[in-house]
Amino acid sequence: MKIAVASGKGGTGKTTIAVNLVLSVENANYLDCDVEEPNGHLFLNPDIEKEETVGRLLPEIGYDRCNFCGDCAKVCEYNAITVLPKQVLLFEEMCHSCGACAYFCPQNAIKETEKPIGILREGKIYPEGCGFVEGRLNLGEMMASPLISHVKAKVQPDCINILDAPPGTSCSMVETIRKADYCLLVTEPTPFGLNDLKLAVEVLRIVGIPFGVVINKADAIFTTIEKYCKEQQISILMKLPFDRKLAEAYSRGEAEVRHYPELKSQFHQLLHNIETQILKRTQSDFISPQLHKN
């Protein structure tokens, strides 16, 4: 099972929910896909067992063969190549490593070489024994999605995989939630939280992934999020209360469920609610074609 934990904005407690969920369930695997600013390790303190460099392919021009015909620039959908009379310019930040330029070059003058973009770290979380995977994008790199793809390749089919997504609704968030079985949208009871929750809901509905909402730092004052979810028929799967002791644990870089084990029952129930939602969707997808056929 792959559960993505996302949010429309930063600071809602997305990583808090992801970390505590991983530590509360058995046979879990934590994957930090927020490769530009990974911070799950601060709370989980994993033992890193393996580290590898990750790269992406970039075109390299062989001027001994190139006749500057310009075909490579014509097929590039991202305008990453410009051909001058005696020079070919490559804009690395715009290149999506699709390989079209090398494939269509009539002179076979382009080969693809790998450029390091970040590192991938793997390990274990003790004493729980959970898996840990983290991507760290190199400073100055513009594209996070290729590294996120490498992190997602470490999903364990026999585990409950928790994918900690980047905040917002950019390409990196979409890459993380893509092909997930379910997505948790973490929000906070503020006008900004509601605004960005709406943006995230639009993305999830376009992508077509089932989702539910977790309200972090919940209180009884700002109830507009509950009203919005009711109007939009969105399930609120959990409310984590605004509690000073939880905030203090967070400020010390401590996972709340490790110090307050009574919270684990709430995260057990959260997982149960997710599994129920997935089952309902699976049954609906199975029944609908039968009804259509009849």
Backbone hydrogen bonds in HBPLUS format (Angstrom, degrees):
<---DONOR---> <-ACCEPTOR-->    atom                        ^
c    i                          cat <-CA-CA->   ^        H-A-AA   ^      H-
h    n   atom  resd res      DA  || num        DHA   H-A  angle D-A-AA Bond
n    s   type  num  typ     dist DA aas  dist angle  dist       angle   num
A0161-ASN N   A0001-MET O   2.81 MM 160  5.97 163.8  1.84 170.9 167.5     1
A0181-ASP N   A0002-LYS O   2.87 MM 179  5.23 140.1  2.03 133.7 146.6     2
A0182-TYR N   A0002-LYS O   3.30 MM 180  6.74 141.6  2.46 158.9 161.9     3
A0003-ILE N   A0161-ASN O   2.82 MM 158  6.08 174.8  1.82 179.2 178.9     4
A0163-LEU N   A0003-ILE O   2.83 MM 160  6.04 163.1  1.86 144.0 149.9     5
A0004-ALA N   A0182-TYR O   2.93 MM 178  6.32 162.0  1.96 159.4 157.1     6
A0184-LEU N   A0004-ALA O   2.73 MM 180  6.16 163.1  1.75 166.0 169.1     7
A0005-VAL N   A0163-LEU O   2.79 MM 158  6.00 164.0  1.82 163.0 159.9     8
A0165-ALA N   A0005-VAL O   3.00 MM 160  5.81 161.4  2.04 149.4 154.5     9
A0006-ALA N   A0184-LEU O   2.81 MM 178  6.06 167.3  1.82 172.5 176.7    10
A0186-VAL N   A0006-ALA O   2.84 MM 180  6.21 167.7  1.86 163.9 163.4    11
A0168-GLY N   A0007-SER O   2.93 MM 161  6.06 136.6  2.12 135.2 148.4    12
A0017-ILE N   A0013-GLY O   3.02 MM   4  6.32 159.5  2.07 155.0 158.3    13
A0018-ALA N   A0014-LYS O   3.00 MM   4  6.29 165.3  2.03 151.5 155.9    14
A0019-VAL N   A0015-THR O   2.83 MM   4  5.85 170.9  1.84 154.1 156.6    15
A0020-ASN N   A0016-THR O   3.09 MM   4  6.14 168.8  2.10 148.1 151.7    16
A0021-LEU N   A0017-ILE O   2.93 MM   4  5.95 148.7  2.03 145.8 154.5    17
A0022-VAL N   A0018-ALA O   3.05 MM   4  6.24 159.6  2.09 148.2 153.1    18
A0023-LEU N   A0019-VAL O   3.12 MM   4  6.39 157.1  2.17 148.2 154.1    19
A0024-SER N   A0021-LEU O   3.17 MM   3  5.12 147.9  2.28  98.2 107.8    20
A0160-ILE N   A0027-ASN O   2.95 MM 133  6.28 164.1  1.98 154.4 159.7    21
A0131-GLY N   A0028-ALA O   3.14 MM 103  6.54 160.1  2.18 145.2 145.9    22
A0029-ASN N   A0160-ILE O   2.96 MM 131  6.06 150.3  2.05 147.0 142.9    23
A0162-ILE N   A0029-ASN O   2.82 MM 133  6.11 164.3  1.85 162.4 167.6    24
A0030-TYR N   A0131-GLY O   2.93 MM 101  5.91 175.1  1.93 135.5 133.9    25
A0133-VAL N   A0030-TYR O   2.82 MM 103  6.17 142.3  1.96 158.3 168.9    26
A0031-LEU N   A0162-ILE O   2.90 MM 131  6.05 167.7  1.91 165.9 162.1    27
A0164-ASP N   A0031-LEU O   2.89 MM 133  6.13 160.0  1.94 154.8 161.6    28
A0032-ASP N   A0133-VAL O   2.83 MM 101  6.20 166.5  1.84 159.3 157.7    29
A0033-CYS N   A0164-ASP O   2.90 MM 131  5.47 139.5  2.07 135.2 148.1    30
A0037-GLU N   A0034-ASP O   3.09 MM   3  5.73 144.0  2.23 115.3 124.5    31
A0137-LEU N   A0035-VAL O   2.98 MM 102  5.43 175.2  1.98 137.0 136.8    32
A0042-LEU N   A0039-ASN O   3.13 MM   3  5.55 147.3  2.24 108.3 116.9    33
A0043-PHE N   A0040-GLY O   3.12 MM   3  5.68 144.5  2.25 113.1 121.3    34
A0044-LEU N   A0040-GLY O   3.08 MM   4  6.25 149.4  2.18 148.5 157.9    35
A0045-ASN N   A0041-HIS O   2.90 MM   4  5.22 153.5  1.98 133.9 137.7    36
A0047-ASP N   A0124-LYS O   2.82 MM  77  5.38 160.0  1.86 163.0 163.6    37
A0124-LYS N   A0047-ASP O   3.07 MM  77  5.38 149.2  2.17 138.3 143.8    38
A0049-GLU N   A0122-GLU O   2.79 MM  73  5.93 150.2  1.88 140.2 150.4    39
A0050-LYS N   A0122-GLU O   3.12 MM  72  5.17 156.7  2.18 147.9 144.9    40
A0122-GLU N   A0050-LYS O   2.88 MM  72  5.17 162.5  1.91 152.9 154.3    41
A0052-GLU N   A0120-LEU O   2.94 MM  68  5.31 156.8  1.99 147.8 155.5    42
A0120-LEU N   A0052-GLU O   2.80 MM  68  5.31 159.2  1.84 157.7 164.7    43
A0054-VAL N   A0118-GLY O   2.86 MM  64  5.38 175.4  1.86 146.1 145.8    44
A0117-ILE N   A0054-VAL O   2.75 MM  63  5.96 172.6  1.76 152.1 152.9    45
A0118-GLY N   A0054-VAL O   3.29 MM  64  5.38 148.6  2.40 150.7 147.8    46
A0056-ARG N   A0115-LYS O   2.91 MM  59  5.42 148.4  2.01 140.7 145.1    47
A0115-LYS N   A0056-ARG O   2.82 MM  59  5.42 164.2  1.84 148.6 151.8    48
A0058-LEU N   A0113-THR O   2.79 MM  55  5.43 159.1  1.83 151.6 157.2    49
A0113-THR N   A0058-LEU O   2.87 MM  55  5.43 162.4  1.91 158.6 156.0    50
A0060-GLU N   A0111-LYS O   2.69 MM  51  5.37 142.7  1.83 158.3 171.2    51
A0111-LYS N   A0060-GLU O   3.13 MM  51  5.37 162.0  2.16 150.1 152.4    52
A0062-GLY N   A0109-ALA O   2.62 MM  47  4.89 156.1  1.68 162.7 166.7    53
A0065-ARG N   A0062-GLY O   3.03 MM   3  5.78 162.6  2.06 121.0 126.2    54
A0066-CYS N   A0062-GLY O   3.05 MM   4  6.14 154.8  2.11 149.6 157.2    55
A0074-LYS N   A0070-GLY O   3.16 MM   4  6.44 149.0  2.26 146.7 155.7    56
A0075-VAL N   A0071-ASP O   3.11 MM   4  6.38 152.3  2.19 154.1 159.0    57
A0091-PHE N   A0080-ALA O   2.78 MM  11  4.92 168.1  1.79 151.5 154.6    58
A0082-THR N   A0089-LEU O   2.94 MM   7  5.08 157.7  1.99 144.3 150.6    59
A0089-LEU N   A0082-THR O   2.74 MM   7  5.08 168.1  1.75 165.6 164.0    60
A0084-LEU N   A0087-GLN O   2.66 MM   3  4.98 165.3  1.68 172.4 173.4    61
A0094-MET N   A0091-PHE O   2.96 MM   3  5.67 148.9  2.06 119.8 128.5    62
A0095-CYS N   A0092-GLU O   3.13 MM   3  5.14 145.6  2.25 100.7 110.7    63
A0103-TYR N   A0099-GLY O   3.07 MM   4  6.23 158.7  2.11 152.1 158.7    64
A0104-PHE N   A0100-ALA O   2.98 MM   4  6.06 161.3  2.01 153.8 157.0    65
A0108-ASN N   A0105-CYS O   3.25 MM   3  5.33 164.9  2.27 107.6 112.0    66
A0138-ASN N   A0117-ILE O   2.75 MM  21  5.51 175.1  1.75 145.7 144.1    67
A0119-ILE N   A0136-ARG O   2.97 MM  17  5.33 152.1  2.05 139.9 147.2    68
A0136-ARG N   A0119-ILE O   2.91 MM  17  5.33 156.8  1.96 156.0 159.7    69
A0121-ARG N   A0134-GLU O   2.80 MM  13  5.17 169.4  1.81 158.0 161.8    70
A0134-GLU N   A0121-ARG O   2.87 MM  13  5.17 151.2  1.95 151.9 156.7    71
A0123-GLY N   A0132-PHE O   2.91 MM   9  5.06 148.3  2.01 145.0 146.2    72
A0132-PHE N   A0123-GLY O   3.03 MM   9  5.06 138.9  2.20 141.5 133.1    73
A0125-ILE N   A0130-CYS O   2.78 MM   5  5.01 155.6  1.84 150.5 154.9    74
A0129-GLY N   A0125-ILE O   2.54 MM   4  5.18 134.2  1.74 150.2 166.6    75
A0141-GLU N   A0138-ASN O   3.21 MM   3  5.77 165.1  2.23 132.0 134.3    76
A0147-LEU N   A0144-ALA O   3.13 MM   3  5.63 121.2  2.49 113.6 126.8    77
A0148-ILE N   A0144-ALA O   3.03 MM   4  6.27 157.5  2.08 154.5 161.5    78
A0149-SER N   A0145-SER O   2.94 MM   4  6.17 151.7  2.02 153.3 160.0    79
A0150-HIS N   A0146-PRO O   3.36 MM   4  6.69 145.1  2.49 136.3 144.2    80
A0150-HIS N   A0147-LEU O   3.08 MM   3  5.12 121.0  2.44  95.6 110.0    81
A0151-VAL N   A0147-LEU O   3.05 MM   4  6.44 149.6  2.14 147.0 155.6    82
A0152-LYS N   A0148-ILE O   2.90 MM   4  6.20 163.3  1.93 155.8 159.6    83
A0153-ALA N   A0149-SER O   3.05 MM   4  6.23 130.8  2.30 135.3 148.0    84
A0154-LYS N   A0151-VAL O   3.03 MM   3  5.63 162.2  2.06 115.5 121.3    85
A0155-VAL N   A0152-LYS O   3.10 MM   3  5.53 156.6  2.15 118.7 118.6    86
A0159-CYS N   A0156-GLN O   3.07 MM   3  5.38 163.8  2.10 121.0 121.8    87
A0173-MET N   A0170-SER O   3.17 MM   3  5.43 125.8  2.48 102.2 115.0    88
A0174-VAL N   A0170-SER O   3.14 MM   4  6.49 161.2  2.18 151.9 157.2    89
A0175-GLU N   A0171-CYS O   2.83 MM   4  6.04 157.0  1.88 152.5 158.8    90
A0176-THR N   A0172-SER O   3.18 MM   4  6.29 146.8  2.30 134.9 142.7    91
A0177-ILE N   A0173-MET O   3.10 MM   4  6.42 162.3  2.13 155.2 158.5    92
A0178-ARG N   A0174-VAL O   2.98 MM   4  5.91 133.3  2.20 144.3 155.9    93
A0180-ALA N   A0177-ILE O   2.97 MM   3  5.34 153.9  2.04 138.8 134.5    94
A0183-CYS N   A0210-PRO O   2.99 MM  27  6.38 140.3  2.15 144.5 156.7    95
A0212-GLY N   A0183-CYS O   3.15 MM  29  6.69 147.4  2.26 158.3 166.2    96
A0185-LEU N   A0212-GLY O   2.88 MM  27  6.15 168.6  1.90 161.6 165.5    97
A0214-VAL N   A0185-LEU O   2.94 MM  29  6.10 160.7  1.98 144.8 145.9    98
A0187-THR N   A0214-VAL O   2.94 MM  27  6.31 161.7  1.98 168.6 173.6    99
A0216-ASN N   A0187-THR O   2.86 MM  29  6.08 167.6  1.88 175.1 170.9   100
A0190-THR N   A0188-GLU O   2.79 MM   2  5.75 133.6  2.00 112.8  97.9   101
A0194-LEU N   A0190-THR O   2.98 MM   4  6.28 156.1  2.03 154.7 160.5   102
A0195-ASN N   A0191-PRO O   2.99 MM   4  6.21 162.8  2.02 149.0 153.5   103
A0196-ASP N   A0192-PHE O   3.05 MM   4  6.24 170.4  2.06 156.3 157.7   104
A0197-LEU N   A0193-GLY O   2.94 MM   4  5.97 139.2  2.11 138.5 150.3   105
A0198-LYS N   A0194-LEU O   3.09 MM   4  6.33 154.7  2.15 150.4 155.1   106
A0199-LEU N   A0195-ASN O   3.39 MM   4  6.79 149.3  2.49 138.7 146.3   107
A0200-ALA N   A0196-ASP O   3.08 MM   4  6.31 158.5  2.13 144.4 149.6   108
A0201-VAL N   A0197-LEU O   2.86 MM   4  6.11 154.8  1.93 152.8 160.1   109
A0202-GLU N   A0198-LYS O   3.08 MM   4  6.33 155.0  2.15 145.4 151.1   110
A0203-VAL N   A0199-LEU O   3.22 MM   4  6.57 155.3  2.28 145.3 151.2   111
A0204-LEU N   A0200-ALA O   2.99 MM   4  6.31 165.0  2.02 154.7 158.0   112
A0205-ARG N   A0201-VAL O   3.00 MM   4  6.17 156.5  2.06 151.5 157.5   113
A0206-ILE N   A0202-GLU O   3.04 MM   4  6.25 148.0  2.15 144.0 152.6   114
A0207-VAL N   A0203-VAL O   2.91 MM   4  6.16 164.1  1.93 157.2 161.5   115
A0208-GLY N   A0204-LEU O   2.81 MM   4  5.86 138.9  1.98 137.9 149.6   116
A0209-ILE N   A0204-LEU O   3.31 MM   5  5.71 150.3  2.41 149.1 154.6   117
A0213-VAL N   A0235-SER O   2.87 MM  22  6.22 165.5  1.89 161.1 165.8   118
A0237-LEU N   A0213-VAL O   2.82 MM  24  5.84 143.8  1.95 151.8 163.6   119
A0215-ILE N   A0238-MET O   3.00 MM  23  6.41 160.7  2.04 157.1 157.1   120
A0240-LEU N   A0215-ILE O   2.88 MM  25  6.26 155.5  1.94 154.2 162.5   121
A0217-LYS N   A0240-LEU O   2.89 MM  23  5.75 109.8  2.40 141.3 160.1   122
A0218-ALA N   A0240-LEU O   2.94 MM  22  5.87 159.7  1.98 141.9 143.0   123
A0242-PHE N   A0218-ALA O   3.18 MM  24  5.46 148.1  2.28 146.1 137.2   124
A0227-LYS N   A0223-THR O   3.18 MM   4  6.55 156.0  2.24 149.0 155.9   125
A0228-TYR N   A0224-THR O   2.87 MM   4  6.11 157.2  1.92 149.2 155.5   126
A0229-CYS N   A0225-ILE O   2.91 MM   4  6.15 166.1  1.93 155.2 158.1   127
A0230-LYS N   A0226-GLU O   2.99 MM   4  6.14 152.3  2.07 143.7 151.5   128
A0231-GLU N   A0227-LYS O   2.96 MM   4  6.18 160.0  2.00 149.9 155.0   129
A0232-GLN N   A0228-TYR O   2.93 MM   4  6.13 152.4  2.00 149.7 157.7   130
A0233-GLN N   A0229-CYS O   2.89 MM   4  5.74 103.0  2.50 133.1 149.0   131
A0234-ILE N   A0229-CYS O   2.77 MM   5  4.73 170.2  1.78 144.5 147.6   132
A0233-GLN N   A0230-LYS O   3.27 MM   3  4.99 157.8  2.33  96.4 102.8   133
A0246-LEU N   A0243-ASP O   3.16 MM   3  5.44 125.6  2.47 103.2 116.2   134
A0247-ALA N   A0243-ASP O   3.14 MM   4  6.48 155.9  2.20 151.2 158.4   135
A0248-GLU N   A0244-ARG O   2.89 MM   4  6.16 152.2  1.97 152.0 159.7   136
A0249-ALA N   A0245-LYS O   3.07 MM   4  6.27 154.5  2.14 140.0 146.3   137
A0250-TYR N   A0246-LEU O   3.00 MM   4  6.24 158.0  2.05 146.0 152.0   138
A0251-SER N   A0247-ALA O   2.96 MM   4  6.19 156.1  2.02 145.2 151.5   139
A0252-ARG N   A0248-GLU O   3.17 MM   4  6.42 132.1  2.42 138.8 150.2   140
A0252-ARG N   A0249-ALA O   3.18 MM   3  5.22 136.2  2.38  96.6 108.6   141
A0254-GLU N   A0249-ALA O   2.94 MM   5  5.20 159.9  1.99 149.6 149.8   142
A0253-GLY N   A0250-TYR O   2.89 MM   3  5.06 159.5  1.93 110.0 116.1   143
A0258-ARG N   A0255-ALA O   3.13 MM   3  5.69 145.3  2.26 113.3 122.8   144
A0259-HIS N   A0256-GLU O   3.07 MM   3  5.50 139.7  2.24 108.6 119.1   145
A0260-TYR N   A0256-GLU O   2.81 MM   4  5.91 144.4  1.94 153.1 165.0   146
A0263-LEU N   A0260-TYR O   2.92 MM   3  5.95 171.8  1.93 133.7 136.4   147
A0264-LYS N   A0261-PRO O   2.94 MM   3  5.51 154.9  2.01 115.7 123.1   148
A0266-GLN N   A0263-LEU O   2.94 MM   3  5.43 130.3  2.19 110.0 122.6   149
A0267-PHE N   A0263-LEU O   3.33 MM   4  6.81 151.1  2.42 148.2 156.3   150
A0267-PHE N   A0264-LYS O   3.07 MM   3  5.12 116.4  2.49  95.6 111.1   151
A0268-HIS N   A0264-LYS O   2.78 MM   4  6.07 146.8  1.89 152.6 163.3   152
A0269-GLN N   A0265-SER O   2.99 MM   4  6.17 154.0  2.06 139.9 146.5   153
A0270-LEU N   A0266-GLN O   2.91 MM   4  6.17 143.2  2.04 135.8 146.7   154
A0271-LEU N   A0267-PHE O   3.01 MM   4  6.23 159.5  2.06 143.9 147.4   155
A0272-HIS N   A0268-HIS O   2.97 MM   4  6.28 156.5  2.02 145.6 152.7   156
A0273-ASN N   A0269-GLN O   2.84 MM   4  6.10 154.6  1.91 149.2 155.7   157
A0274-ILE N   A0270-LEU O   2.98 MM   4  6.28 152.5  2.05 147.9 155.5   158
A0275-GLU N   A0271-LEU O   2.93 MM   4  6.20 166.0  1.95 155.1 158.1   159
A0276-THR N   A0272-HIS O   2.94 MM   4  6.16 150.2  2.03 145.1 153.7   160
A0277-GLN N   A0273-ASN O   3.00 MM   4  6.24 155.7  2.06 145.3 151.3   161
A0278-ILE N   A0274-ILE O   2.92 MM   4  6.24 159.6  1.96 156.1 161.6   162
A0279-LEU N   A0275-GLU O   2.95 MM   4  6.10 158.5  2.00 144.6 150.6   163
A0280-LYS N   A0276-THR O   2.96 MM   4  6.19 158.8  2.00 149.2 154.6   164
A0281-ARG N   A0277-GLN O   3.06 MM   4  6.31 158.0  2.11 146.1 151.8   165
A0282-THR N   A0278-ILE O   2.89 MM   4  6.14 157.8  1.94 150.2 156.7   166
A0283-GLN N   A0279-LEU O   2.90 MM   4  6.12 163.2  1.93 153.9 157.9   167
A0284-SER N   A0280-LYS O   2.93 MM   4  6.10 153.8  2.00 144.0 151.6   168
A0285-ASP N   A0281-ARG O   2.86 MM   4  6.10 157.6  1.91 150.9 156.5   169
A0286-PHE N   A0282-THR O   2.99 MM   4  6.20 140.7  2.15 140.6 151.5   170
A0287-ILE N   A0283-GLN O   2.90 MM   4  6.07 156.2  1.96 149.2 155.3   171
A0288-SER N   A0284-SER O   2.96 MM   4  5.92 167.1  1.98 151.7 155.2   172
A0290-GLN N   A0287-ILE O   3.03 MM   3  5.27 117.4  2.43 103.9 119.7   173
A0291-LEU N   A0287-ILE O   2.97 MM   4  6.30 155.8  2.03 158.0 165.7   174
A0292-HIS N   A0288-SER O   2.90 MM   4  6.15 157.5  1.95 151.5 158.4   175
A0293-LYS N   A0289-PRO O   2.82 MM   4  5.99 151.8  1.90 144.5 152.1   176
A0294-ASN N   A0290-GLN O   2.95 MM   4  6.19 153.5  2.02 145.5 152.2   177
